[in-house]
Every structure is written in C-alpha cells, then in structure tokens.
Amino acid sequence: MNSELIDCLPDGVFTVDESWRVRLFNRAAEKITGISRQAAAGQRCCDVFRASICESACALKQTLATGRPIVNKVVHIVDTHGQRIPISISTGILKDAQGKVIGGVESFRDLRVVEELQQEARQRELFSEVIGHSAAMRQMFEFLPQIAESESTVLVEGASGTGKELIARAIYHHSNRNQQPFLAVNCAAIPEQLLESELFGHERGAFTDAKTTSAGLVQEAHGGTLFLDEIDSLGHKAQAALLRFLQDGMYRRVGSCKVQQANVRILVASNANLLQLADERKFRKDLYFRISVLSLRMPSLRERSGDAVELAQTFVSRFARHYSRADARLSPESVAYINNHAWPGNVRELENAVHRAFLLSDGVNIVLREVEEMSERGSPVTAKGFRAAKVEAVRQFERSYVLELMSQTGGNITKAARLASQDPSAFGKLVRKYRIDLQA
C-alpha cells in the first residue's frame, strides 16, 4: 500500500499481517490514538488500541474469517492518556498478487466531535425553552440534565431579569416530578410577617386576619416542586422554618403544635450575593449551605455574546403571532443596536424594548433604536406630533393592560405579574405609575 497516499487521509488507517502485528500506521492514526507509528509497528493491534471489541468481537478478525468487510461500526478505543474515544471502523482483507491472504486493513474515524454535537443537541432539545447558544449558556446547559434528574435543592443566582424562573421551570419540566405541581412565589412581594404563613400555612385564629385555616404552599406543592424567588427577602423566622423543612421535610402551620410532613423539591433564586449576606449575618449561613447543594449562575445578557439578537428575534416571532403580523421582522438597524446596547436590565429589558418597538413600529420592520431613544429621552426624536401620539397610545394600552390583569387577579400584584411574565416589583411600579387603586 502507498504509505504517502494513506498519510494524506483524514481517517486513521493501519494494516496487520497474519500474526496480527501492525505493519502500517498512518499519520491520522497517530493523531487519534496518541501513539507514534514507531511505537505501534510490530505490536499486536489489540495492545495498541485496547478497544472495546478487541477480546471478544474483533471486527478485523470477523472479516478475515468470513471474507466480508465491516463498514462504519462504532466502538471505543483507549488513547495513551486513558481516555475512551468513540470511533467508527471499517475493515477489509489484504491479498498479494497471487490472491493469497496476507493480512487485514482497518480504517477508523474519530467521532468525538460528532458525539459532542449530539450531546449538545440532546441538551438543547431538553431545554429548548431556554434560548441561547453563547459559551456562557452552553456551559450551563452541560449541567442542567443532571441537575434536573437530581432531587437536591438548587440555588439559581443571577442579576434581575436574567431568567432565573425560566431555568427553574425548565429544571422542573425535565425532572421526575413534572407530573406534579409547580408553584412559584416571589418572597419579596409578600410582607415579611406573612411569609411563614404563606409557605407553611396557618390555623384559623392564628393571627388577626386568619379567618380560616390555610394549607400553605408547601402542602399545595406536595409531590412536586416549589420555587422561591428572591429568597434573600425571607425573615429570620421564616428562614429557620425553611431550614427545618429542608432537613427532614417536617413543618408546623403558624398557630399549630401539630408537626406535618410534605415531599417537595425546593428550588430557590436570588439576585443578591447570599454568601456575602451570610457573612454579614443578614442570611443564615446554615440555610445558605443547605440550599446551595447544587447552584447555577445565570449569566447577564452582556456575558452572552450573540444571544441578544436571537432572543429579540424570538420575542418578535412571539408578538407577531399575538398581533397577527406574521411578516414582522427586526430591521438591520435594530440588530446593530441590540448588539451594541449594554442591556443592564438583561432579558426582561430586552423583551420589554421589543414589545414597545413592536407596538410603535409601522409595517414590517421593527425598529428598536428609535423606540429606545424615545424611552430614554422621554420625547420623540423626529416627527414630534406623530410620535407623541404613538407614545400616548402605548401609554393608554399599557394602563388598560395593567388594569385588566389586576381585575382578573382581584388586585393581587404577584398573580398579575405572573400573568404578565414580569417581576412583581417591576409590575408594582407600573401600578403606582398609573395610580391604579387596588381597592377599586
């Protein structure tokens, strides 16, 4: 065989004689296995490759015994560093000029890149609702399947607006508890004195407004998952109750002496540095270590190179379906603006900016920069009268939207914010901005 020609092939190639001694070993074979041709020459091929099929089901041995080649069989070999490498092998028979069998030839292709791509595709399929292809997101996706399968408490940290609840919901949807309840509560949206009651329930008469017995979120989530956002807002008494529950699944309703038990997986999130708060004695350190058995950090949008445009296009598609404008798309100027903007409010800020631009843009092109300048300056950039009318129209729409949500939820800001996919504190600012009477 022409060794120079074989050295040009991207696949590894080696030949053996009738004694199974390696005679030819090309450059690609050296690269894949980490073994030089000098070291491989004269060695038995099973000693060189240490493959998963060497002892019991050698493909080359089958070919020499049956006369039939094997094509693209996937096996694993072990390289010089002890790492298992997936390869695809094909085999053939070597004969001399008289047709006598003098050995065999095997080619093999490194499948590590293919395997990595398949693994990434599986992860992306599992968590398809979480958008992003940046290195920061891919690193997080790598651990999400194992975290979802676990029963441990998970702490999701990250700045406001990065999508911590979305990650929590993704973990839940791909866990073994996905047929059971998922309940989410923003601890910052509930008065501190009511948090323990909200979580663990209360007995009738336990406090002034306790007209009836309440089961609490822990009991309602029995068998499922409870997500506690902004957990740093928990008071010390509620922290102590949560710690006890995490230790043994036991709790007491406020005003009760009876100990109850619930099987609930707890996911928590915070945009504060909990370890720093624990060091400052503003958060229980023993609770911090209990809730951070598994932890994830949601990267800010400025750390997710390239993801902002992908997210914006997803939002445009969503609003296009909602407003029946199937041909809507981001203008080229908007794409450039999105890439260059810092987005301190992260994904939530981007989504709101796209929504505003969608409402204010005419025709097909969704123009973001113009809307952002209007928002930042508080006045139109050009064509003042026309744009001022648009701004007023959006203001009226936004106020009506908030009023409708508050009406649907009986004035409950937390529930209304959940329907609007907004942070309760941000939604509360809208309520105050438009001076909406919660008692009306």
N, C-alpha and C positions, 0 to 999 in steps of 0.2 A: 504494500500500500504506500502511496505517495505521502510521506510524513509532512512535507512542506505544505501540501494542499490541505491536509487534515488539520494542521495548525491554524489555518485560517477560519475554520468552522467555529460558530458561536457555541455549539454543543460540545460537551465532553465526549471524547472517543478513546476507547482502549481496546487492545486485542490481547488474546491469550493463546498459548499453544496447547497441545494435547495434554500437557501436565498442569494446566491452569496457571501457568506462570505468565505474568504481564510482559508483553514484548513491545507494545507501542502505547504511549500515553501522551495525548496532545496537550497543548497549552491551556485550553478551556478546562480540561480535566484537572490540571494543576490548580487553576484558579478556584474551581468549585470545591475541591477536596482539601486544598491547602497542602497537598503532598507533591513534592517535586517528581519529575519523571525519572530522575536518577534513583530516588528512594523507592519508587514503585517498580522499576524494572527488575524482573526476576522474582518478584514476590508473588505469592498466590493472591488472586484477586479478592478473596474473602478477607485476607489480612489487610488489604489496602482499604477496602470500602466499609467493612463491618456493617453491611446493610441488613435491613430487617428480614430479608428473604434469603440471605446467604446460606444459612444452615439447612433450612427445610424446603425452600421452594425457589432455588436459584433459577432465574429466568433464562440465563445463558445455557445452563445445564439442560433445561427443558428443550430449548431449541436444538441443541446438539443431539439430544436423544430422539426427538420427534421429526427433526428436519423442518419444522415450521417456525417462522420468525415470530417474535412477540413485538407488538407496537404500542408505545405510549402507556406502559404500565407504571402506575405511581407507587413508589416505595420511598423509604427513608434510608439515608446513609449517615455515618457519623464522621465529622471532619476532625482535623488534628486538635481542635480545641474542645472536643467532646460534644459539640452541638449537633443536634439532629437536623438534617437538611432534606426537605422533600424534593424528589427528583422524578422525572418521567423517563423511563428506559425503553429502548428498542434494541432487539438482538438479531444477529444473523450468523451464518456459517461461513468460515473461510476455507477455501479449497485451493489446491495447487493446480498447475497447468494440466495435470492428468485427471483432475476431478476428485482427488483424494482429500478427505477432510483433514486439515492441519491445525484447526483451532476455531476460535469464535471471535466475533466483534460485537461490541456493545456501545451504543451512544446514549448519553443521558443529558437531560435538560434541567437546569436549576429552576425550581418552582417557587422559590422564596418570595419573589416579587408578586407572583400570581396569588400565593397564599395570603400575603399581606393585603392585597387589594380585595380579595374575597372576604377576609376578616373585617376590613373597613366597611365593605358593602353590607355585611351582616349587621354590623353595629349601626350603620346609617339607617338600615331598614327597621331595626328595633326602635330607634329613637328618631324616626323620620319627622316627628313633630317639632324637634329641636333643630333649628336651622343654623348652618354654619359649616364651612369647610376649612377655616383657618387652622393653623398649627395649634393654637390655644384650645380650640374646640375639639380637634381630633385627639389631643392628649386627654381631654376629659372623657370623650366617647370611649376611649380604651378601657376605662374602669367601670363605666356605667352598667354593663351587663352583670358583672359580678356583684355590684352594689345592689342592683335590682333583685337579684336572687337571694341576697342575704336577708336575715331577719333583724339585723342590727339597726340601732338608731343612726340616723345620718344627719350631719350638720352641713347645710349649704350656706356658704358665705359669699359675699359679693356686694358691690355698691347697689344703691337703689336703682331699679329699672333694668337690671341685667337679666331678669327672667328666672329668678330662683324658684318661684312657684311652678313655672313650666317644667323645670327639671324635676321637682318633687312629684308632679303629676306623671311625668314620664317614668320615673322610678316605680311609682305605684302601678301604672298600667302594665308594666312588664315584670311585676312581681307575682308571687303565688297568691297574693291577696286581692288580685284585680277583680274578682267577682264579689268582693265585699265592699263596704262603704269607704269612701274617701271624703274626709271632712277637712276643711281648711279654715283657720281662724287667724286674723291679724291681731296679735296681742296688744299692739299699740292703739287699736281702735276701741278697746274695751277699758273702762275705768278700772284702775288697779284694784279697788276694793271688790269688784265684781268678777275679776279674772278667775279666782279659785272656784267660785260658784259656777261660772261658765264652763270650766273644764270638768269639774268633778260633780257638779250638781248640788242641789241643796234640798233640805227638808222644808216643808211648809212651816212658816213662822220663824225660820232661822234668822231672818232679818226683816226690816220694816216692809219691804215690797215683796217678800216671799209669800204670795197668796196661795201658791200651790207647790207641790213637790216637783222638782226638776231633775231629770236623769243626768244631764251634763253631756258634754261632747265625747268624753272618754267612753261612756256607756253606749252612746249612739254609734260610735265607731267600732264597737266590739267585733273582732274578727277581721277588721280592715286596717285602715291607715289614718292617722291624724297628723295634719301638717300645721305646725305652729310657726307662723311668720313673725319676724321682729321679736324673737324670744327674749331679747335683752330688756324688753319692757315689762317682763314679769317681776312682780314684787317679791321680797324675800320669803314671805309666807307661801306664796304660790310656787316659788322655786323649791322650797322644802317639800311640798306636797308632790310636785312633779318628780323630784329625785326619788322619793319613796316609791312612787308608782313605777318608775323605770327599774328600780332594784328588784321588786318582787311582784309587780302587777297589781298591788293592793292599793286601795284608796278609801277615803271616807267622804261622804257628802257633807257639805257645810251644815252644821247643826245636828249631825247624826253621830252616834257612837258605834254604829254597825260598820264593820270592815267589809268591803266588797272587792271583787276581782274582775278584771277585764283583760282580754287578749287583744292588744292594739300595738301596731308598729308606729313608732313616733318618728316623724321627720321634722326637722326644725331649720329655720333660716334666720340670718341676721345680717344687716348691713354695717354692724359695728364690730370692732375687734374684741371678741368675747374674752380671749385670753388676757388682753390688756385690762378689760373691765374686771376680770377675776383678780388680777394682780393688784388692782386698785380697790378691791373688796366691794365692788359695786355689783358683782355677779358671783354666785357660789362657785368656787373652783372645783369642788367635787361634782357639781352638776355639769360644769363645762367638760370635765373628763368623761362623764357618763354619756353626754350627748354627742361627743366628737369621736366616738369609736370609729366611725367612718366619716370623712369630711371631704367636701368638694369646694373649690373656689370658682365661682362664676367670673370669667374674665370680663373686664369692661369692654365696651364697644371699640375703644381706641386700641385695645390689645388684639382685636380680632381682624387682622388685615384682610380686606376684601369682603368681609361678611356683611358690612353695612348696606352695600348695593343689593346683595342677594336678599337680605331682609326687606329692604324697601320694595323690591320687585314683588316679593311675596305679599306685602301689605297692599300694593297696587292691585294685584290679582284678586285679593280678598274683597277690597272695596269695589272693584269692577263688577264682581258678581252681585254684591249687595245693592249697588246702584244701577245695575243693568247697563253697564258701559263696557262691553266686552273688548272693545278696541283700545282702551286706555293704556297708556304706557308712559314710563318716565322719559322726560326729554333728555337729550345728551348733556345739556347744561346742568340738569338736576343730578345726573350721575357724577359729574365732576364735583359738584357742590357737596354731595354726600361723602365722597371720598376725602374731601379736604376739611370737612367740618369735624370738630372735636367730639361732639355729642356727649356733653357732660351728663345729660340725663339718660344716656345709654339707650337701650332698645325701646323703652317706653317713650322717650323723647322723639326718637325717630318715627315710631308708629304714629304719634300724635301729629308730627310735622307732615307726614304723608297724608294723613286723613284731612288735615286742613287744606293742603295743596290740592287734594282731590276735589274737595268741595268748591274751592275757589278757581280752579283751572277750567277753562272752556275747551271743548273739543277733545281731541285725542291725547295731546301732550300734557303730562302732569309736570308742572313747573314748581320746583321746590324752593329754589333760592329766593325767588321773588316773594314767596309767602313768608319765608323766614325773616327776610328784611322787614317786611310789614309788621311781623310779630315783635321783632326786636326794637324797632323804632316807634311802634305804636301808631304809625301813619303810613299811607300809601307811598310807593316810590314814584309812580307816574300815574297819569290819568286819574287825578285825585277823586273826582266825583264818582267815577265808575267803581273804583276800587273801594272807596269808603262805603258805597252801597253794598258791595260784596262782604266787607268786614261786618257790617251791621247785620246782614243776612245770616252770616255764620254765627254771630253772637246770639241772635234770636233762636237759631236752630239748636245751639249748644244749651241755651237756657231751657228750651222746650224738652230737649233730650234728658237733661238732669231732672226736671220736674216729673217727667213720665216715669223714670226709674225710681224716684223717691215715692211716687204714688204707688207703683207696683209693689214696693217693699215696705210699705207702711211707715216711711220715714227712716228706715234703718240704713245708715250710711254704709256699713260694712257689706250688707247684702247688695245694695245698689252698686257699690264699687265693684263687687264681684261680677255682677251682670255686665258692667261696662269694661271689665278686664283692666281695671285701674287700681292703683294703690289707694286704700281708704283715706289716707291723709291728703293725697292729691285731690281725690274726689270731694273731700270735705272742704277744700279750698274753693272748689267750683260752687259748692252750695253756699258758702259765705260770699263769694264773689257776686252771685246773682241774688243774694239776700232772700234765699228760699226759706220760708217758715216751716220748720219741721213739725209744728203742731197743727198746721193747716189741714 
